[in-house]
Amino acid sequence: MKKFIFGLLTIVMFVQCGNKNKDDEIPLVPVNIYIDLNLNSSAPLNFLGGFIYVTGGNKGIIVVHNFDDNYLAIERTCSYHPYDACNLITVDSSGIQYRCGKYGVGAFETCCGSAFMLDGFVSKGPATRPLKTYSVLKSANQLHVYN
């Protein structure tokens, strides 16, 4: 009887592990973007704390020149319910965190209420997973953002 119960529990555990909710996964799309740091459009990246929004990824990418003098590329799709229409990551007006939502007419319009540190890790839920990041390689005055 003990073997039967153990076998049944083992099967239930494997079935539960296989039932990962695919609706909460950010779609994987190819990213291969080059950013010329000499252009006016990328000028904010020449300063610590500067950032720009670029087209690419799933819902766009935020490229940040972090305060430790490294560059980060963060997917703009929130890790909490990524298929919600309002789900978009925006740099907070303080410039030191990301929030799920967007700036509308005169005010920030929140979506799920999640907030993230500049490295993409959750600082406030309901999100429990960090934001998707992309690799960034700096060569001379050019950034290569890719996955």
Backbone as CSV, one residue per row, in Angstrom:
resi,resn,N_x,N_y,N_z,CA_x,CA_y,CA_z,C_x,C_y,C_z
1,MET,0.826,-1.194,0.000,0.000,0.000,0.000,0.870,1.257,0.000
2,LYS,1.979,1.239,0.790,2.864,2.399,0.840,3.465,2.669,-0.545
3,LYS,3.833,1.597,-1.260,4.399,1.765,-2.596,3.379,2.374,-3.551
4,PHE,2.126,1.965,-3.421,1.066,2.497,-4.274,0.884,3.995,-4.033
5,ILE,0.825,4.396,-2.771,0.639,5.811,-2.428,1.848,6.626,-2.892
6,PHE,3.054,6.106,-2.676,4.259,6.797,-3.110,4.257,6.963,-4.639
7,GLY,3.882,5.903,-5.348,3.824,5.954,-6.814,2.796,6.970,-7.292
8,LEU,1.642,7.007,-6.634,0.591,7.944,-7.004,1.038,9.387,-6.767
9,LEU,1.685,9.646,-5.636,2.183,10.996,-5.343,3.254,11.414,-6.341
10,THR,4.112,10.489,-6.732,5.151,10.789,-7.708,4.530,11.179,-9.046
11,ILE,3.525,10.458,-9.478,2.843,10.766,-10.740,2.190,12.141,-10.670
12,VAL,1.526,12.440,-9.566,0.872,13.745,-9.405,1.898,14.870,-9.468
13,MET,3.050,14.676,-8.842,4.092,15.711,-8.856,4.586,15.962,-10.275
14,PHE,4.821,14.905,-11.049,5.298,15.085,-12.422,4.241,15.747,-13.289
15,VAL,3.000,15.399,-13.113,1.928,16.022,-13.884,1.841,17.508,-13.548
16,GLN,1.942,17.866,-12.273,1.880,19.271,-11.872,3.060,20.059,-12.426
17,CYS,4.259,19.466,-12.443,5.429,20.148,-12.989,5.269,20.390,-14.481
18,GLY,4.574,19.525,-15.162,4.355,19.683,-16.591,3.236,20.643,-16.929
19,ASN,2.469,21.098,-15.947,1.341,21.993,-16.191,1.708,23.453,-16.006
20,LYS,2.938,23.813,-16.336,3.357,25.202,-16.233,2.455,26.047,-17.117
21,ASN,1.998,27.161,-16.619,1.061,27.997,-17.350,1.772,28.729,-18.477
22,LYS,1.557,28.290,-19.706,2.193,28.896,-20.872,1.697,30.325,-21.089
23,ASP,0.540,30.682,-20.544,-0.003,32.032,-20.700,0.823,33.069,-19.947
24,ASP,1.680,32.649,-19.015,2.495,33.589,-18.256,3.931,33.649,-18.756
25,GLU,4.215,33.070,-19.919,5.559,33.118,-20.477,5.638,34.212,-21.529
26,ILE,6.700,34.995,-21.469,6.915,36.023,-22.476,7.391,35.320,-23.741
27,PRO,6.742,35.592,-24.866,7.144,34.927,-26.105,8.608,35.209,-26.448
28,LEU,9.288,34.203,-26.934,10.684,34.329,-27.345,10.722,34.779,-28.800
29,VAL,11.325,35.916,-29.037,11.480,36.427,-30.397,12.957,36.753,-30.618
30,PRO,13.437,36.614,-31.850,14.844,36.922,-32.107,15.115,38.424,-31.981
31,VAL,16.237,38.761,-31.368,16.650,40.152,-31.198,18.084,40.285,-31.690
32,ASN,18.299,41.246,-32.584,19.627,41.515,-33.133,19.652,42.983,-33.563
33,ILE,19.934,43.870,-32.599,19.828,45.314,-32.822,21.194,45.963,-32.595
34,TYR,21.531,46.904,-33.466,22.749,47.699,-33.305,22.349,49.140,-33.024
35,ILE,22.977,49.751,-32.019,22.688,51.132,-31.636,23.980,51.933,-31.732
36,ASP,23.960,52.968,-32.563,25.111,53.851,-32.731,25.038,54.931,-31.657
37,LEU,25.994,54.933,-30.746,25.997,55.890,-29.633,26.324,57.316,-30.073
38,ASN,26.715,57.513,-31.335,26.996,58.855,-31.854,25.732,59.564,-32.347
39,LEU,24.637,58.843,-32.506,23.397,59.445,-33.014,22.680,60.208,-31.906
40,ASN,21.974,61.282,-32.283,21.188,62.063,-31.315,20.138,61.203,-30.617
41,SER,19.557,60.254,-31.336,18.498,59.419,-30.759,19.007,58.525,-29.629
42,SER,20.300,58.249,-29.610,20.856,57.406,-28.552,21.720,58.197,-27.575
43,ALA,21.714,59.514,-27.667,22.531,60.374,-26.797,22.341,60.110,-25.312
44,PRO,21.116,59.823,-24.821,20.967,59.555,-23.381,21.837,58.402,-22.878
45,LEU,22.199,57.484,-23.759,23.002,56.328,-23.342,24.458,56.690,-23.084
46,ASN,24.847,57.907,-23.389,26.215,58.347,-23.130,26.399,58.822,-21.689
47,PHE,25.325,58.811,-20.907,25.367,59.279,-19.521,24.873,58.187,-18.585
48,LEU,25.490,58.063,-17.415,25.026,57.093,-16.414,23.580,57.387,-16.063
49,GLY,22.755,56.367,-16.061,21.339,56.521,-15.755,20.493,56.838,-16.968
50,GLY,21.128,57.066,-18.115,20.379,57.358,-19.332,19.735,56.109,-19.905
51,PHE,18.645,56.293,-20.633,17.946,55.160,-21.239,17.236,55.602,-22.505
52,ILE,16.957,54.632,-23.360,16.135,54.856,-24.543,15.216,53.651,-24.726
53,TYR,14.115,53.879,-25.412,13.228,52.803,-25.822,13.537,52.489,-27.284
54,VAL,13.663,51.205,-27.610,13.903,50.810,-28.992,12.877,49.769,-29.417
55,THR,12.633,49.729,-30.707,11.734,48.737,-31.283,12.467,47.406,-31.339
56,GLY,11.768,46.342,-31.010,12.348,45.008,-31.040,11.821,44.192,-29.885
57,GLY,12.231,42.958,-29.794,11.728,42.097,-28.734,10.246,41.825,-28.928
58,ASN,9.545,41.608,-27.836,8.121,41.316,-27.901,7.282,42.593,-27.945
59,LYS,7.475,43.487,-26.967,6.728,44.755,-26.919,7.666,45.960,-26.912
60,GLY,8.912,45.737,-27.287,9.909,46.797,-27.270,10.978,46.483,-26.245
61,ILE,12.039,47.268,-26.259,13.179,47.039,-25.366,13.594,48.377,-24.769
62,ILE,13.968,48.355,-23.500,14.546,49.523,-22.845,16.045,49.251,-22.730
63,VAL,16.843,50.155,-23.279,18.300,50.042,-23.155,18.725,51.103,-22.148
64,VAL,19.468,50.676,-21.127,19.837,51.535,-20.002,21.349,51.550,-19.835
65,HIS,21.895,52.737,-19.596,23.298,52.859,-19.182,23.255,52.920,-17.663
66,ASN,23.453,51.789,-17.042,23.276,51.639,-15.598,24.319,52.446,-14.827
67,PHE,24.028,52.695,-13.560,24.897,53.500,-12.712,26.236,52.836,-12.409
68,ASP,26.371,51.536,-12.715,27.660,50.858,-12.554,28.454,50.859,-13.871
69,ASP,28.034,51.694,-14.814,28.676,51.898,-16.110,28.559,50.691,-17.038
70,ASN,27.555,49.858,-16.826,27.246,48.763,-17.732,25.955,49.083,-18.464
71,TYR,25.749,48.415,-19.587,24.522,48.598,-20.357,23.615,47.396,-20.149
72,LEU,22.324,47.663,-20.027,21.315,46.618,-19.856,20.274,46.761,-20.950
73,ALA,19.708,45.652,-21.374,18.591,45.657,-22.322,17.473,44.836,-21.702
74,ILE,16.354,45.491,-21.435,15.226,44.887,-20.723,14.009,44.839,-21.642
75,GLU,13.374,43.674,-21.723,12.132,43.517,-22.478,11.041,44.365,-21.836
76,ARG,10.223,45.028,-22.645,9.158,45.887,-22.114,7.892,45.111,-21.757
77,THR,7.885,43.810,-21.925,6.738,42.992,-21.547,6.858,42.603,-20.084
78,CYS,5.851,42.919,-19.283,5.852,42.567,-17.866,5.792,41.045,-17.715
79,SER,6.459,40.539,-16.702,6.481,39.090,-16.465,5.202,38.597,-15.790
80,TYR,4.286,39.504,-15.468,3.003,39.110,-14.876,1.928,39.291,-15.939
81,HIS,1.323,38.212,-16.360,0.289,38.208,-17.393,0.749,38.963,-18.642
82,PRO,1.779,38.464,-19.313,2.382,39.182,-20.433,1.457,39.426,-21.626
83,TYR,0.332,38.732,-21.690,-0.576,38.913,-22.821,-1.657,39.958,-22.564
84,ASP,-1.695,40.544,-21.369,-2.664,41.618,-21.109,-2.349,42.799,-22.016
85,ALA,-3.382,43.419,-22.559,-3.193,44.523,-23.502,-2.445,45.700,-22.880
86,CYS,-2.679,45.979,-21.607,-2.049,47.133,-20.955,-0.637,46.837,-20.474
87,ASN,-0.227,45.599,-20.555,1.042,45.135,-19.997,2.227,45.706,-20.750
88,LEU,2.849,46.748,-20.197,3.993,47.394,-20.816,4.894,47.954,-19.728
89,ILE,6.174,47.670,-19.804,7.133,48.168,-18.817,7.619,49.549,-19.244
90,THR,7.635,50.471,-18.287,8.040,51.851,-18.512,9.021,52.253,-17.420
91,VAL,10.004,53.072,-17.778,10.913,53.597,-16.764,10.136,54.597,-15.919
92,ASP,10.200,54.418,-14.609,9.527,55.308,-13.673,10.105,56.718,-13.807
93,SER,9.316,57.720,-13.461,9.775,59.114,-13.572,11.011,59.380,-12.711
94,SER,11.240,58.560,-11.686,12.442,58.713,-10.857,13.690,58.241,-11.600
95,GLY,13.506,57.390,-12.627,14.635,56.858,-13.388,15.380,55.738,-12.695
96,ILE,14.853,55.250,-11.561,15.579,54.205,-10.835,14.803,52.899,-10.708
97,GLN,13.665,52.806,-11.397,12.924,51.548,-11.402,12.014,51.507,-12.625
98,TYR,11.473,50.309,-12.909,10.506,50.121,-13.982,9.148,49.867,-13.344
99,ARG,8.093,50.267,-14.038,6.732,50.004,-13.582,5.921,49.428,-14.726
100,CYS,4.922,48.637,-14.381,4.031,48.062,-15.376,2.912,49.064,-15.630
101,GLY,2.916,49.654,-16.802,1.939,50.656,-17.187,2.589,51.643,-18.130
102,LYS,1.924,52.750,-18.369,2.476,53.753,-19.280,2.027,55.137,-18.852
103,TYR,2.745,56.126,-19.348,2.361,57.509,-19.082,1.302,57.908,-20.087
104,GLY,0.163,58.327,-19.556,-0.924,58.801,-20.399,-0.949,60.316,-20.366
105,VAL,-2.104,60.886,-20.549,-2.261,62.333,-20.532,-2.103,62.832,-19.101
106,GLY,-0.924,63.345,-18.791,-0.681,63.961,-17.493,-0.428,63.043,-16.313
107,ALA,-0.585,61.731,-16.468,-0.408,60.850,-15.310,0.023,59.457,-15.769
108,PHE,0.536,58.701,-14.820,0.918,57.322,-15.098,-0.318,56.444,-14.995
109,GLU,-0.543,55.609,-15.992,-1.665,54.669,-16.011,-1.125,53.285,-15.689
110,THR,-1.385,52.814,-14.475,-0.847,51.529,-14.052,-1.594,50.375,-14.708
111,CYS,-0.908,49.255,-14.861,-1.545,48.046,-15.393,-1.715,47.054,-14.248
112,CYS,-0.666,46.280,-13.933,-0.807,45.289,-12.857,-0.280,45.803,-11.520
113,GLY,0.446,46.921,-11.536,0.976,47.470,-10.290,2.351,46.961,-9.925
114,SER,2.931,46.077,-10.739,4.264,45.554,-10.438,5.319,46.619,-10.666
115,ALA,6.405,46.518,-9.910,7.562,47.397,-10.071,8.815,46.527,-10.054
116,PHE,9.853,47.000,-10.734,11.085,46.231,-10.897,12.286,47.145,-10.711
117,MET,13.357,46.589,-10.165,14.616,47.316,-10.041,15.244,47.436,-11.434
118,LEU,16.248,48.276,-11.577,16.864,48.490,-12.891,17.449,47.224,-13.494
119,ASP,17.831,46.245,-12.666,18.360,44.992,-13.215,17.240,44.034,-13.633
120,GLY,15.987,44.442,-13.443,14.853,43.635,-13.885,14.232,42.777,-12.809
121,PHE,14.805,42.740,-11.618,14.237,41.919,-10.549,13.049,42.621,-9.900
122,VAL,12.099,41.837,-9.436,10.849,42.358,-8.866,11.114,43.100,-7.566
123,SER,10.557,44.303,-7.445,10.603,45.031,-6.173,9.208,45.150,-5.565
124,LYS,8.162,44.953,-6.396,6.779,44.997,-5.910,5.927,44.141,-6.834
125,GLY,5.107,43.271,-6.249,4.247,42.370,-7.006,2.981,43.033,-7.472
126,PRO,2.194,42.263,-8.173,2.016,40.823,-8.130,3.025,40.000,-8.938
127,ALA,3.845,40.604,-9.781,4.842,39.819,-10.522,5.765,39.110,-9.535
128,THR,6.153,37.896,-9.892,7.074,37.129,-9.048,8.350,36.776,-9.796
129,ARG,8.346,36.935,-11.119,9.524,36.610,-11.930,10.163,37.891,-12.456
130,PRO,11.483,37.894,-12.619,12.152,39.082,-13.164,11.773,39.314,-14.622
131,LEU,12.085,40.496,-15.104,11.862,40.822,-16.500,12.876,40.094,-17.369
132,LYS,12.508,39.851,-18.616,13.419,39.222,-19.562,14.497,40.236,-19.942
133,THR,15.735,39.767,-20.015,16.850,40.625,-20.410,17.483,40.085,-21.686
134,TYR,18.167,40.967,-22.372,18.908,40.599,-23.569,20.377,40.920,-23.336
135,SER,21.241,40.262,-24.066,22.673,40.515,-23.960,23.013,41.828,-24.649
136,VAL,24.006,42.534,-24.088,24.469,43.789,-24.677,25.995,43.728,-24.757
137,LEU,26.518,44.023,-25.941,27.955,44.061,-26.154,28.315,45.446,-26.673
138,LYS,29.237,46.130,-25.996,29.684,47.449,-26.439,31.011,47.291,-27.164
139,SER,31.081,47.875,-28.360,32.305,47.860,-29.144,32.468,49.256,-29.732
140,ALA,33.503,49.951,-29.286,33.737,51.348,-29.678,32.493,52.169,-29.328
141,ASN,31.870,52.786,-30.308,30.677,53.608,-30.053,29.407,52.923,-30.535
142,GLN,29.366,51.608,-30.422,28.196,50.866,-30.865,27.806,49.816,-29.826
143,LEU,26.507,49.695,-29.619,25.964,48.637,-28.768,25.307,47.600,-29.644
144,HIS,25.513,46.339,-29.306,24.822,45.238,-29.977,23.925,44.580,-28.932
145,VAL,22.620,44.620,-29.176,21.623,44.004,-28.297,21.142,42.743,-29.004
146,TYR,21.217,41.611,-28.314,20.889,40.345,-28.977,20.491,39.275,-27.969
147,ASN,19.935,38.194,-28.505,19.665,37.006,-27.678,20.204,35.770,-28.352
